[in-house]
C-alpha cells in the first residue's frame, strides 16, 4: 500500500512478496523479472526445510530451548497484574498491528483521495456510509469504519482468551483462592477496553503522521477523533461477548465472532447498495459516522457504549452465579 501511494516509493514493492505479484502485471503486460524473487524464495525455503528435517531429531527444534530460566515475578502480585501479564503479548501485538495499519492509511490517503474523487461508484459507497466531504478526508473516514472491524476482532480475541482460561481449568487455580468471580471478569473486560482505547488513539496518531508526510490536508484532532470514533462499536461488541460468556460460556466464542462477521457483511452490503435501515441497524459499525469525513454521531456513540456496558454488567452478574464450564 505504501509503494502504491507515491511513485517515489514504488521500489518498496520489491521488498514484499505481494509486491512481486503486483510487479508481474498480468493485466497490463507481463513482467517476467518478478518471477525471479518468487521462484528464488520458494527454492530457498524448500531447500532449507529439507536440510533442517534431515539433521534434527524428531520432536526437537533447531533452536535449542532452555530447561530452566530466571524467575520473572513482575505483575504477579495480584489477580489484576496476572491478567495484564497473560494478555500483554496479544495486546501489544494488536496495538502494533493497528498502529501500522493507521500509518499505512495515512501514507496512501492523499493518493487515494485523489483517485476516489473521480470514481463515481466509490464516492457513492462512501456517501452511503455517511461521508459529507471528499478527497483524503473521505478516504480516511471510509477506512476508519473498516478499522472498526479490526478493533472488534481484537475485542473478540479477549473474550476467546477468557473462555479458554476457563475451559482449560486454569481459572480454577484463581477462584479457589480469595478472588471474587465478578472481579476477575471485570478486570478482563477492563483490559480489553484499555486495548481498544489505546490502539484506536495510536492508530489515529499514526494515520496523521502518515498523512502529514504526504501533505494531506487533515488535522491531528480530526484523526484522533477518527481513532476514538471506532471505540463505541468495539465496546458494544465487547459487552455482547461478556454477556454471552456469562450466560452461555461454551457458545460465547461462536456468538462474538458470528456477530463480528455479520456486522462486516452488513457493512459491506450497506456500502454497495441502498439497503434497508432495519438491516443496517444490526451492525454497530454503521451507527458511527465516518470521521473525519463527517461529524461524529455523539448520540449513537453514547448509546453504543451505554448498551455495551449494560450487557457487560449482565455478563458479570451471570458469571458470578453459574458453574464453571470445561471444554
Buried (B, 14 or more C-beta within 10 A) or exposed (E): BBBBBBEEBBEBBEEBEEBBEBBBEEEEEEEEEBEEBBEEEEEEEEEEEEEEEEEEEEEEEEEEEEEEEEEEEEBEEEBBBBBBBBBEEBBEEBBEBBBEBBBBBBBBBBBBBEEBBEEEEBBEBBBBBBBBBBBBBBBBBBBBBBBBBBBBBBBBBBBBBBBEBBBEEEBEEBBEEEBEBBBBBBBBBBBBBBBBBBBBBBBBBBBBBBBBBBEBEBEBEBBBBBBBBBBBBBBBBBBBBBBBBBBBBBEBBEBBBEBBBEBBEBBBBBBEEEBEEEBBEEBBBBBBBBBBBBEBBEEBBEBBBBBBBEBBBBBBBBBBEEEEEEE
